[in-house]
Amino acid sequence: MQKKLHIKKGDTVVVISGESKGQKGRVLTVNRDKDRAIVEGVNTVSKHTKPNAKSPQGGILKKEAPIHISNLMIVDPASGKPTRIGRRLNDKNKLVRYSKKSGEEIK
């Protein structure tokens, strides 16, 4: 069984520690086995590539590297600040995520 994480693909997150601290971005992928996520525009690394069919010129490409999910916090939809996540049943008896800061449901 896959473990539950507080972050899903498509969430807007902020980096709370590390080299990219303070940067915001959208989660592109989540790797549950390694507890890592790739966030758009965050933790960019330079990758040296030889010329190939995909990049005929070769050279140095900028690419997002995975970042551990413990270094990420979801941005509260109401205030735009980092918040912790809770889970509760909504009116349709479905388990939903909500912001601990504002109490607002996270889509």
Secondary structure, DSSP 4 states (H G I P E B T S, - for coil): -PPP-S--TT-EEEE-SSTTTT-EEEEEEEETTTTEEEETTSSEEEEEE---SS-SS-EEEEEEPPEEGGGEEEEPTTTSSEE-EEEEE-TTS-EEEEETTT--EE-
